[in-house]
Amino acid sequence: MRPLYILAFLWLPTALLHGLCFGQQGVSMAYTAPHIGSVRLHPLGAPLGGPFMELNGDAPLILRFDDLSGEWPEYEWTLVHCSADWSAVSDLTEWDYLEGWAPATLDNIENSFGGSIPFAHVATAIPSEDLRPTRSGNYLLVVHAEGDPDNVALIRRFIVFERLAEVEMTLRRPFEADKVSTHQRLEIEVALPPGHRWSVPMMDIRLTALRNVDWSQGGYDIGASMVRGDLVTFNQDPQLTFPGSDRWRSADLKSLSYLAPGIKSLKEAAGGEGPSWKVELGTDQSRRFRLQTSRPDLKGAFTVHNDRFDDVELTSEYMEVTFSLSHPDFGDVPEVFVFGGLTGWSLDPGFRMTYNESAQEYRLKRWLKQGWYDYRYVTLSDGRTRYAFEADHAGTPNLYSVFIHAPSPDGADRIIGVGNLSVN
């Protein structure tokens, strides 16, 4: 084992680790500095996958982002181990869960070419040759300026799991009659490994359930309903019943040559500041009382792509994209955010919309890189995101992921199993 050198973690700003953005309780769901764009964290070979990786597995996570500051970026990254329910940073010391040099340098940097907005593209694998986690659990990935841990560029959550327990997931009808047509209920059975040391599985084994990668609406610290030998069943907790919601709204921004469905206008502006390409999406409407749509989606994710060049990470243009949402003012004008993978699955202040009283609509202008984007409009209610402009349908395609938590001998959290269920 290589020695561990911890240089920066102890000085990370507490505000960033504990819910900097709107609606975040416990440790941050995400943070993105204003000069950072197109942040993705996904398994190798699965660009639409969630930020989940197996401990000592063959598929690392890939981090990609762009620096639009105009300066040559010099960044470092480190990891922070968190509690099972994300309520706090764990009590472990850094050498309890990291091996290598911390923070590690991000040195895979390339300049863009051919676009109106220059940027530096940064990429790395996690774990790397210099730094890796040594135990499973919930983690924060923190990227900050080299030698300056107070200057944080981005934070993202991810999960490291082990495959010790076997997990079987089943979709069931909700118990409540009024939710049968609108909700989806999970039933999970966990087969613990033979000879396990958890003497009271009913208390020791807990569960996290996520719909897509929406941390804000996940179920945490879910207890077992029944234990029979080494088989632990989870099926009674209300947190296992999820609103089905609707398919995601989408923006096809891959081409600069034609208007894709849902795009109102596409113009190239001469001179001026900002991107030369201006895109206005069609005005969206509330779907609370509409039938379910059938357009395919990416379950909230986004991907970078263009239809002109092969090296899409360096040649895709940044565009000024305008979102608009019709909302007649009947005395209720809540704060509304654009939400999804493009915001790090958090309520990013940079994606808060502005209400235009004369037009009776919300509007937002953001720089986005060419690609395909899923998004929704959400509000904040009781510390949780609320899909106030979407209907709920029991038949909506969703991807559910569950993670099985158990205490390690030292009492720290350990994730001993993972399960996935695609509802189509």
C-alpha positions in Angstrom: 0.0 0.0 0.0 1.3 3.4 -0.9 1.5 6.1 1.8 -1.3 8.6 2.1 -0.6 12.3 2.2 -3.5 14.5 3.1 -2.9 18.1 2.1 -6.2 19.8 1.7 -9.4 18.2 3.0 -9.4 19.7 6.5 -9.6 23.2 5.0 -12.5 22.7 2.7 -15.2 25.3 3.3 -17.9 23.9 5.7 -20.6 25.8 3.7 -19.7 23.8 0.6 -19.8 20.5 2.4 -23.1 21.2 4.0 -25.7 22.3 1.6 -24.5 25.4 -0.3 -27.3 25.3 -2.9 -31.0 25.7 -2.4 -32.9 22.9 -0.8 -29.9 20.9 0.3 -29.9 19.4 3.7 -26.8 17.6 5.1 -23.8 17.4 2.8 -24.0 19.1 -0.6 -25.8 17.3 -3.4 -23.7 19.4 -5.9 -21.9 22.6 -6.4 -20.7 24.1 -9.7 -18.7 27.3 -9.8 -19.9 29.9 -12.4 -17.0 29.4 -14.7 -17.4 25.6 -14.9 -19.7 23.9 -17.4 -20.8 20.5 -18.7 -19.9 18.5 -15.6 -20.4 14.7 -15.9 -19.5 11.9 -13.6 -20.3 8.4 -15.0 -18.9 4.9 -15.2 -16.4 4.1 -17.9 -18.2 3.2 -21.1 -21.6 4.2 -19.8 -21.9 8.0 -20.3 -25.6 8.0 -19.2 -25.0 5.9 -16.1 -25.2 7.1 -12.6 -22.2 7.9 -10.4 -21.9 4.5 -8.9 -18.8 2.3 -8.9 -17.7 -1.1 -7.5 -14.9 -1.0 -4.9 -11.8 -2.3 -6.7 -13.9 -3.0 -9.8 -12.8 -2.8 -13.4 -14.9 0.2 -14.4 -13.8 3.5 -12.8 -15.9 6.6 -12.9 -15.0 9.3 -15.5 -15.1 12.9 -14.5 -15.4 15.5 -17.3 -15.9 19.2 -17.2 -15.0 22.5 -19.0 -13.3 25.5 -17.6 -14.6 28.7 -19.4 -12.5 31.2 -17.4 -10.1 31.8 -20.3 -7.2 30.9 -18.0 -5.2 27.6 -18.1 -6.8 25.6 -15.3 -4.8 24.0 -12.5 -7.0 21.8 -10.3 -6.7 19.1 -7.7 -9.3 16.6 -6.5 -10.0 14.7 -3.3 -12.7 12.6 -1.8 -14.7 13.0 1.4 -16.4 10.0 3.1 -20.0 10.7 4.2 -22.6 9.0 6.5 -25.2 6.5 5.1 -28.0 9.1 4.9 -25.8 12.0 3.6 -26.6 13.9 6.8 -22.9 14.6 7.7 -19.3 13.9 6.9 -18.3 10.5 8.5 -16.1 10.3 11.6 -13.4 8.4 9.7 -10.0 10.0 9.2 -8.7 10.4 5.7 -6.2 7.5 6.0 -9.1 5.3 7.0 -10.6 5.5 3.5 -8.0 6.8 1.0 -4.9 5.4 -0.5 -2.4 7.5 -2.4 -1.7 11.2 -2.6 -4.5 13.6 -1.6 -5.2 15.9 -3.2 -4.4 14.5 -6.7 -3.6 16.7 -9.6 -5.8 17.0 -12.6 -3.4 17.1 -15.5 -5.4 15.7 -18.4 -6.4 19.1 -19.9 -7.0 20.0 -23.6 -8.0 23.3 -25.2 -11.1 23.5 -27.4 -10.9 24.6 -31.0 -13.2 26.0 -33.7 -15.8 27.5 -31.4 -16.8 31.0 -30.5 -16.3 30.4 -26.8 -12.8 29.0 -25.9 -12.6 26.5 -23.0 -10.3 24.0 -21.4 -11.6 20.5 -21.2 -10.6 18.5 -18.1 -11.0 14.7 -17.6 -9.8 12.1 -15.2 -10.6 8.6 -14.0 -11.6 8.0 -10.4 -9.9 6.1 -8.9 -6.6 7.1 -10.5 -3.1 5.9 -10.1 -2.5 8.6 -7.5 -5.6 8.3 -5.3 -8.3 5.7 -4.6 -10.9 4.9 -2.0 -10.2 1.8 0.1 -13.7 1.2 1.5 -17.3 1.4 0.2 -19.8 4.1 1.2 -21.1 7.5 0.2 -18.5 10.0 -1.1 -18.2 13.6 -2.1 -15.8 14.3 -5.0 -14.3 17.8 -4.5 -12.3 19.6 -7.2 -10.5 22.8 -6.1 -7.8 25.1 -7.4 -4.3 23.8 -7.0 -2.9 24.7 -3.6 -6.1 26.6 -2.7 -8.8 24.3 -1.2 -11.0 27.3 -0.4 -11.4 27.9 -4.1 -13.8 25.0 -4.9 -14.7 24.5 -8.6 -17.2 21.6 -8.2 -18.6 19.0 -5.8 -20.5 15.9 -6.8 -21.9 12.9 -4.9 -21.1 9.4 -5.8 -21.4 5.9 -4.3 -18.8 3.1 -3.9 -20.3 -0.3 -3.4 -19.4 -4.0 -2.8 -21.2 -7.0 -4.1 -21.4 -9.1 -1.0 -25.1 -9.4 -0.8 -27.5 -10.5 -3.5 -30.3 -8.0 -4.3 -33.6 -8.7 -6.0 -36.0 -5.9 -6.9 -39.7 -6.1 -7.9 -42.2 -3.4 -8.9 -45.5 -3.7 -7.0 -48.7 -1.8 -6.9 -48.9 0.9 -4.2 -50.8 0.0 -1.0 -52.9 3.2 -1.2 -55.8 3.0 -3.7 -55.4 6.7 -4.6 -51.8 6.1 -5.7 -52.3 3.0 -7.9 -52.4 5.1 -11.2 -49.8 7.6 -10.2 -47.0 5.9 -8.1 -44.5 3.1 -8.3 -43.7 0.9 -5.3 -40.5 -1.2 -4.8 -40.1 -4.4 -3.0 -36.5 -5.5 -2.3 -35.2 -8.8 -1.0 -31.5 -9.0 0.2 -29.7 -12.3 0.6 -26.9 -11.7 3.1 -23.6 -13.5 2.5 -23.1 -16.8 4.3 -21.3 -16.5 7.6 -22.0 -12.7 7.9 -21.3 -11.0 11.3 -24.4 -8.8 11.5 -26.1 -10.3 14.6 -29.3 -8.1 14.4 -30.0 -7.7 10.6 -33.4 -6.1 11.4 -31.4 -3.2 12.9 -28.1 -3.4 11.1 -29.2 -3.6 7.5 -30.5 -0.4 6.0 -31.4 0.7 2.5 -31.1 3.7 0.2 -33.4 3.9 -2.8 -32.9 6.4 -5.7 -35.2 7.1 -8.7 -32.9 7.9 -11.6 -30.1 10.0 -9.8 -32.4 12.4 -8.0 -30.8 12.7 -4.6 -33.4 15.2 -3.4 -36.3 12.7 -3.7 -34.4 9.5 -2.6 -35.3 7.3 0.2 -32.7 7.0 3.0 -32.1 5.0 6.1 -35.0 2.6 5.2 -35.4 -0.2 7.7 -36.2 -3.9 7.0 -39.8 -5.2 7.1 -38.9 -8.8 7.8 -35.9 -11.1 8.4 -36.0 -14.8 7.7 -32.6 -16.3 8.2 -30.2 -14.6 5.9 -33.0 -13.1 3.8 -34.0 -9.5 4.6 -37.1 -8.0 3.0 -37.9 -4.3 2.5 -41.5 -3.6 1.4 -43.4 -1.6 4.0 -41.6 1.8 4.3 -43.5 4.7 2.6 -40.2 5.8 1.2 -40.3 2.9 -1.2 -43.4 4.3 -2.9 -42.3 6.9 -5.5 -44.4 9.3 -7.6 -44.1 8.0 -11.2 -43.8 11.6 -12.6 -43.7 12.0 -16.4 -41.2 11.6 -19.1 -38.5 14.3 -19.1 -38.7 17.3 -21.3 -35.8 17.4 -23.8 -33.8 19.8 -25.8 -31.9 18.5 -28.9 -29.0 21.0 -29.3 -26.7 18.8 -31.4 -27.1 20.6 -34.7 -26.4 24.2 -35.8 -27.9 23.5 -39.3 -31.6 22.9 -38.6 -34.3 23.4 -36.0 -34.8 20.2 -34.0 -38.3 19.5 -32.5 -38.9 21.8 -29.6 -36.6 24.6 -30.8 -38.3 27.9 -31.6 -35.3 29.7 -33.1 -31.6 29.2 -33.9 -29.5 32.2 -34.8 -25.9 33.1 -35.3 -25.2 36.6 -33.9 -22.3 38.7 -35.3 -20.0 40.3 -32.6 -21.0 41.1 -29.1 -20.2 39.2 -25.9 -21.0 35.6 -25.1 -21.7 32.7 -27.5 -22.3 33.6 -31.1 -25.1 31.0 -31.3 -28.5 31.9 -29.7 -31.1 29.2 -29.2 -34.6 29.7 -28.0 -36.6 26.7 -27.0 -40.3 26.6 -27.5 -42.4 27.9 -24.6 -43.2 25.0 -22.3 -46.6 24.5 -20.6 -47.5 22.8 -17.3 -48.3 19.1 -17.8 -50.0 18.5 -14.4 -53.4 17.7 -16.1 -52.2 16.2 -19.3 -51.8 12.7 -20.6 -48.4 11.1 -20.4 -46.1 11.9 -23.3 -44.4 9.2 -25.3 -41.2 11.0 -26.5 -38.1 9.0 -25.4 -35.8 10.5 -22.8 -32.5 10.0 -21.1 -34.1 9.7 -17.6 -32.8 13.2 -16.7 -29.2 12.9 -18.0 -27.5 14.8 -20.7 -24.9 14.1 -23.3 -22.4 16.2 -25.3 -22.5 15.7 -29.0 -22.5 17.6 -32.4 -23.2 16.5 -35.9 -20.1 18.1 -37.6 -16.9 16.8 -35.9 -15.7 13.6 -34.3 -13.9 15.0 -31.2 -17.1 16.3 -29.7 -15.6 17.2 -26.3 -13.3 19.8 -27.9 -15.4 20.9 -31.0 -18.9 21.3 -29.6 -20.1 24.9 -29.3 -21.3 26.6 -26.2 -24.7 28.3 -27.0 -26.9 30.8 -25.2 -30.1 28.8 -24.6 -33.3 30.4 -23.5 -35.8 28.4 -21.5 -39.4 29.6 -21.0 -42.3 28.2 -19.0 -45.8 29.6 -19.3 -47.4 30.4 -15.9 -50.5 32.7 -15.7 -50.3 34.5 -12.3 -53.3 33.5 -10.2 -51.6 34.8 -7.0 -49.0 32.0 -6.9 -45.6 32.7 -8.4 -43.2 30.3 -6.7 -39.4 30.2 -7.3 -38.8 27.9 -10.3 -35.6 26.1 -11.3 -34.5 24.2 -14.4 -33.4 20.8 -13.0 -31.8 17.6 -14.0 -28.4 16.1 -14.7 -27.3 19.4 -16.3 -27.6 21.0 -12.8 -25.9 18.2 -11.0 -29.3 17.0 -9.7 -29.5 19.9 -7.4 -31.2 23.3 -7.3 -28.4 25.3 -8.8 -28.8 29.1 -8.2 -27.5 29.7 -11.7 -30.6 27.8 -13.1 -33.2 29.8 -11.1 -35.7 31.3 -13.5 -37.0 34.9 -13.6 -40.8 35.6 -13.8 -41.9 38.0 -16.5 -45.3 39.5 -15.4 -46.1 41.0 -18.8 -45.5 37.8 -20.7 -46.9 35.6 -17.8 -44.0 33.2 -18.1 -40.7 32.2 -16.4 -37.5 32.7 -18.4 -33.9 31.7 -18.1 -30.8 32.1 -20.3 -27.9 29.7 -19.8 -24.8 28.7 -21.7 -25.0 25.1 -22.7 -22.7 22.9 -24.8 -24.1 21.2 -27.9 -25.8 17.9 -27.1 -29.0 16.4 -25.9 -30.4 17.7 -22.6 -33.2 16.3 -20.4 -34.7 18.8 -17.9 -37.7 19.6 -15.7 -39.0 22.6 -14.0 -39.1 22.2 -10.2 -40.0 24.3 -7.1 -38.8 23.9 -3.6 -41.1 22.7 -0.9 -40.2 21.6 2.7 -36.5 21.2 1.7 -37.3 18.9 -1.2 -37.6 19.5 -4.9 -41.2 19.3 -6.2 -42.2 18.6 -9.7 -45.0 21.2 -9.6 -45.5 21.3 -13.4 -45.5 17.6 -14.1 -48.3 15.0 -13.7 -47.6 11.6 -12.1 -48.1 8.4 -14.0 -47.6 4.8 -12.8 -46.4 3.8 -16.3 -43.5 6.3 -16.6 -40.1 4.8 -17.4 -37.8 5.2 -14.5 -34.5 3.6 -13.4 -34.4 2.7 -9.7 -31.1 1.9 -7.8 -30.9 0.6 -4.3 -27.9 0.3 -2.0 -27.6 -2.0 1.0 -25.9 -0.4 4.0 -24.4 -2.3 6.9 -22.0 -1.3 9.7 -18.3 -2.1 9.5 -16.5 -3.5 12.5 -15.3 0.0 13.3 -19.0 1.2 13.1 -18.6 3.2 9.9 -21.0 2.7 7.0 -20.4 0.1 4.4 -22.4 -0.6 1.2 -22.5 -4.4 0.7 -24.9 -4.7 -2.2 -26.6 -2.9 -5.1 -29.7 -3.5 -7.2 -31.1 -1.9 -10.3 -34.6 -2.0 -11.8 -35.7 -0.4 -15.0 -39.4 0.4 -15.3 -40.4 0.7 -18.9 
